[in-house]
Every structure is written in structure tokens, then in C-alpha cells.
Amino acid sequence: GCRILKISLPYSTDELCQLTTELVRRSGYHEDVYIRPLAYKSSETVGVRLHDLEDDFFVIVTTLPPYLGIGEGVRCCTSSWRRVDDTMIPARGKICGIYVNSALAKTEACENGFDEAILLTHDGHVSEGSGENIFLVINGKLVTPPSSDNILMGITRDTVIKLAKNELGLDTIERSVDKSELYLADECFFSGTAAHIAPIVEIDHRPVGTGKIGKITSALQKLFAEVILGRNTKYLDWYTFLAKSQILNSNS
């Protein structure tokens, strides 16, 4: 995202991680939290450009209730709003402006009685949810849209692909997905930092598979929870442990 927007930060990746862990430590939370880092153009000037502007960074830590009330599964609709194309605002950059596109789709879905929206590309292929990647289970295999279909290459998406391969022996096929495949899939679920793994049980008033949470989705939910809660020690190298920062003065 920073490269796309010509943002140059005065911190290394390691320093950004140290700043973030220090903020989490000082916040004093003893529960699940959501971390939102943001790099931005900080110059106080009027104009439409990315060049010759100062850059800055901030991060917030907050508690977050379940992003999707997953209970018995999520009910979705395919949105009338199309996912913004890479030639307009690159989705892979996690750029704030694209969230207007997401908000329009989300509100449309909720005001029509659904829990979440599924956005399509301009050529009619499945892209992603308003704030989540999407996976389908078709004939025992995982299928998910590729980066070329205007998706965010999510960290949770990558985690799902690795866990499916390492723990369940399932390969993930990254390919364009037709809208009608949503109706024919055996299982379907969202993945995301806030959403975790959220089963989809209905799309456009059609049940997904049996209309219940599927076996593969359920297995991945359990695996994902074990990993993020530290109960599966095979993936300790994925963790960042809280430690005293070398950047922030403890008296600041």
C-alpha cells in the first residue's frame, strides 16, 4: 500500500512491530483486541496529488465484538455494487478510499435483511466480501478468487491456505469464480482479521450446500482458533510476543 501511494515512513518494519506491541502492552487489555495501523499523507495543504507531501503513521488498538454474528452462519447477497477495479483503486493496497465501495455494499445488504455482501468484479466474477476474502468448497477442494479479481491479499486468507494444506491435506485452487458457483458450492466461508472464519449458509436466498455449517469449514474454524489462541504450538513462529519496546521511552 505504501509503495502504491508513494508513502515513505521513517520506521523499519521491525520498528513498526515494536511500536505496535508496545502500544498493546500499555493499553492493558486482557482480551482479544483489534489493531489498526494507518500510513497516511500528513501535509496540511489543499490539492489532489501524492507527490511532495509529508508522510506519517499511527496505530490504534481497540476491543472488537464479533464482526459477523456467525452463530448459525452468515446470510449473504451478491451486491449490486461492483468491486472497484485495480486500475481505479488497487484493492491489494488496503487503501481507505476503497472502503466507501465496501460500505455501500454492506449497507445495501443489511438494509435488505442480509448479514453481509459479496461483491463481483466488473466482468461478473466473484471478488470478495465487504471486508473479507471468500472461499468455496467444491467437490472436496478449496477454491478462492485470485489477486487478479480485485481482492485484498489478506493475511487470514494466506493463513487459511496454509492450514488447509498442512493440517487437512487440502490444496487451494486460486481461480476466477462464476456467480452461479456460489449457488452450487458444497460449502462457503469468509476469512478476515476481524471476521476470522465465518461460515456462509445462504446466498441470495439459496442455501449453501445443506444450509448448515460444513465439515471443512468447521474444521478450519477450529484449527484457526487453536492457532490464534496459542493452543497449537506448531505455529509459534507466526506470533509476535509482547516485550518492552526499544523505541518508545517508558516515561512518555
VMD Tcl script that draws the C-alpha trace (Angstrom):
set ca {
  {0.00 0.00 0.00}
  {2.79 2.45 0.87}
  {4.54 1.81 -2.42}
  {1.33 2.33 -4.37}
  {0.62 5.64 -2.60}
  {4.26 6.80 -2.62}
  {4.40 6.83 1.18}
  {7.83 6.66 2.79}
  {7.85 6.04 6.54}
  {10.81 6.80 8.85}
  {10.47 3.39 10.51}
  {11.63 -0.06 9.53}
  {9.22 -3.00 9.60}
  {10.80 -4.20 12.85}
  {10.36 -0.76 14.42}
  {6.71 -0.63 13.37}
  {6.18 -4.02 15.02}
  {7.90 -2.80 18.19}
  {5.74 0.33 18.29}
  {2.62 -1.77 17.89}
  {3.50 -4.33 20.55}
  {4.38 -1.54 22.96}
  {1.00 0.10 22.38}
  {-0.79 -3.20 23.00}
  {1.23 -3.74 26.18}
  {0.49 -0.25 27.52}
  {-3.19 -0.48 26.64}
  {-3.58 -3.07 29.38}
  {-6.14 -5.22 27.61}
  {-6.52 -8.81 28.75}
  {-8.83 -9.85 25.94}
  {-8.89 -10.07 22.17}
  {-8.08 -6.74 20.52}
  {-8.11 -5.36 17.00}
  {-5.04 -3.49 15.75}
  {-5.45 -0.87 13.01}
  {-2.23 0.64 11.62}
  {-2.53 3.50 9.15}
  {0.08 5.22 7.00}
  {-1.11 8.49 5.51}
  {-0.27 11.82 3.88}
  {0.02 14.32 6.73}
  {0.68 17.62 4.93}
  {-1.94 20.28 5.65}
  {-2.48 21.53 2.14}
  {-5.20 21.53 -0.48}
  {-4.60 19.63 -3.69}
  {-5.07 16.31 -5.43}
  {-1.73 14.55 -5.57}
  {0.56 12.06 -3.85}
  {3.92 13.72 -4.51}
  {5.68 16.43 -2.47}
  {3.69 15.65 0.67}
  {4.80 14.58 4.14}
  {4.03 11.07 5.35}
  {3.14 9.81 8.81}
  {1.84 6.76 10.66}
  {-0.44 5.93 13.56}
  {-1.88 2.78 15.07}
  {-4.89 2.18 17.29}
  {-5.78 -0.77 19.50}
  {-9.36 -1.45 20.47}
  {-11.64 -4.24 21.57}
  {-13.85 -5.60 18.85}
  {-17.05 -7.60 19.28}
  {-17.69 -10.43 16.80}
  {-17.57 -8.74 13.40}
  {-20.15 -11.07 11.92}
  {-22.77 -12.64 14.15}
  {-21.80 -16.07 12.90}
  {-23.95 -18.19 15.27}
  {-25.67 -20.47 12.79}
  {-23.84 -18.92 9.84}
  {-23.90 -15.79 7.69}
  {-26.65 -14.89 5.21}
  {-25.32 -13.05 2.16}
  {-26.42 -11.39 -1.04}
  {-24.45 -10.60 -4.16}
  {-24.21 -6.84 -4.25}
  {-25.40 -4.52 -7.00}
  {-22.21 -2.57 -6.30}
  {-19.17 -3.93 -8.15}
  {-15.73 -4.19 -6.56}
  {-13.52 -1.27 -7.56}
  {-11.08 -2.32 -10.27}
  {-7.31 -2.42 -9.79}
  {-6.98 0.32 -12.42}
  {-9.12 2.62 -10.24}
  {-8.13 1.97 -6.61}
  {-5.99 -1.16 -6.11}
  {-7.74 -3.44 -3.60}
  {-4.45 -5.14 -2.78}
  {-3.25 -1.87 -1.21}
  {-5.85 -1.83 1.63}
  {-6.46 1.84 0.82}
  {-9.00 3.78 2.90}
  {-10.86 5.17 -0.10}
  {-11.92 1.71 -1.22}
  {-13.93 1.28 1.97}
  {-16.60 3.59 0.53}
  {-17.18 0.85 -2.06}
  {-17.36 -1.69 0.77}
  {-19.67 0.45 2.91}
  {-22.15 0.91 0.07}
  {-22.31 -2.86 -0.44}
  {-22.53 -3.66 3.28}
  {-25.33 -1.18 3.97}
  {-27.28 -2.33 0.93}
  {-27.04 -5.92 2.17}
  {-28.02 -5.15 5.77}
  {-30.93 -2.90 4.80}
  {-32.26 -5.74 2.66}
  {-32.16 -8.20 5.54}
  {-28.80 -9.90 4.92}
  {-25.70 -10.06 7.13}
  {-23.06 -9.36 4.51}
  {-22.47 -8.62 0.83}
  {-20.45 -10.47 -1.79}
  {-19.04 -8.12 -4.41}
  {-18.42 -9.12 -8.01}
  {-15.83 -7.78 -10.44}
  {-16.91 -5.67 -13.41}
  {-16.87 -8.80 -15.61}
  {-19.15 -10.64 -13.17}
  {-16.70 -12.87 -11.32}
  {-16.75 -13.25 -7.54}
  {-14.32 -10.89 -5.81}
  {-14.76 -10.80 -2.01}
  {-16.95 -9.67 0.86}
  {-17.13 -6.06 2.01}
  {-14.24 -6.68 4.39}
  {-13.33 -10.34 3.96}
  {-11.91 -12.80 1.46}
  {-14.15 -15.65 0.35}
  {-13.57 -19.40 -0.05}
  {-15.75 -22.08 -1.60}
  {-15.60 -25.84 -1.06}
  {-16.31 -27.60 -4.35}
  {-16.02 -31.39 -4.59}
  {-13.77 -31.52 -1.54}
  {-11.38 -28.80 -2.74}
  {-10.93 -25.22 -1.61}
  {-11.44 -22.56 -4.27}
  {-10.81 -18.84 -3.82}
  {-10.64 -15.87 -6.21}
  {-7.15 -14.83 -7.40}
  {-5.43 -11.48 -6.88}
  {-6.40 -10.51 -10.44}
  {-10.07 -10.39 -9.38}
  {-9.55 -7.25 -7.30}
  {-9.16 -8.84 -3.89}
  {-7.10 -7.87 -0.88}
  {-4.39 -10.49 -0.46}
  {-5.37 -10.97 3.17}
  {-3.13 -12.36 5.89}
  {-6.00 -14.52 7.16}
  {-6.58 -15.76 3.61}
  {-2.95 -16.87 3.47}
  {-3.29 -18.49 6.90}
  {-6.33 -20.48 5.77}
  {-4.49 -21.72 2.68}
  {-1.54 -22.89 4.78}
  {-3.64 -24.52 7.50}
  {-5.77 -26.32 4.93}
  {-2.64 -27.72 3.28}
  {-0.64 -28.52 6.42}
  {-3.41 -29.86 8.67}
  {-6.15 -31.13 6.35}
  {-4.11 -32.03 3.27}
  {-6.27 -29.74 1.13}
  {-4.85 -27.77 -1.76}
  {-6.43 -24.40 -2.56}
  {-7.22 -23.56 -6.17}
  {-6.92 -19.84 -6.92}
  {-9.07 -19.08 -9.95}
  {-11.91 -16.87 -11.13}
  {-15.26 -17.94 -9.69}
  {-18.56 -17.51 -11.52}
  {-21.52 -16.11 -9.60}
  {-23.54 -19.29 -10.17}
  {-20.80 -21.33 -8.48}
  {-21.77 -19.64 -5.22}
  {-25.15 -21.38 -5.51}
  {-23.62 -24.77 -6.37}
  {-20.79 -24.86 -3.80}
  {-20.85 -27.50 -1.08}
  {-19.59 -25.00 1.50}
  {-18.62 -21.35 1.58}
  {-16.97 -19.10 4.15}
  {-15.37 -15.70 4.68}
  {-11.91 -15.11 6.14}
  {-10.53 -11.92 7.65}
  {-8.71 -10.36 10.59}
  {-11.98 -9.23 12.17}
  {-14.23 -11.94 10.73}
  {-11.85 -14.84 11.49}
  {-13.51 -17.74 9.63}
  {-17.21 -17.02 9.16}
  {-19.38 -19.76 7.61}
  {-21.80 -18.68 4.88}
  {-25.02 -20.70 4.91}
  {-27.18 -18.73 2.48}
  {-26.55 -16.62 -0.64}
  {-29.32 -14.75 -2.47}
  {-32.00 -16.73 -0.58}
  {-30.40 -20.02 -1.65}
  {-28.92 -22.42 0.92}
  {-25.22 -23.15 0.58}
  {-24.92 -26.93 0.49}
  {-27.19 -28.28 3.20}
  {-27.74 -24.81 4.62}
  {-25.65 -25.76 7.66}
  {-22.01 -25.14 8.57}
  {-19.97 -27.67 6.57}
  {-17.36 -30.13 7.84}
  {-14.36 -28.48 6.16}
  {-15.42 -25.01 7.28}
  {-15.93 -26.26 10.83}
  {-12.52 -27.97 10.85}
  {-10.80 -24.81 9.61}
  {-12.65 -22.71 12.20}
  {-11.36 -24.97 14.96}
  {-7.80 -25.01 13.60}
  {-7.74 -21.24 13.18}
  {-9.00 -20.67 16.73}
  {-6.38 -23.03 18.16}
  {-3.61 -21.18 16.33}
  {-4.62 -17.60 17.17}
  {-5.26 -18.51 20.82}
  {-1.83 -20.13 21.17}
  {-3.12 -23.65 21.70}
  {-1.34 -25.03 18.63}
  {2.40 -24.65 19.22}
  {3.35 -25.75 15.70}
  {2.94 -22.17 14.53}
  {4.79 -20.22 17.21}
  {6.87 -18.53 14.51}
  {3.68 -16.75 13.40}
  {3.37 -14.98 16.76}
  {4.69 -11.63 17.92}
  {5.17 -11.76 21.67}
  {4.75 -8.63 23.77}
  {8.02 -7.20 25.01}
  {9.26 -3.81 26.13}
  {9.79 -1.55 23.14}
  {13.20 -0.12 22.33}
  {11.61 2.86 20.59}
  {9.10 4.40 23.00}
  {10.50 5.80 26.20}
  {8.78 4.15 29.16}
  {8.15 7.58 30.71}
  {6.46 9.06 27.63}
}
mol new
graphics top color blue
foreach p $ca { graphics top sphere $p radius 0.5 }
foreach p [lrange $ca 0 end-1] q [lrange $ca 1 end] { graphics top cylinder $p $q radius 0.2 }
display resetview
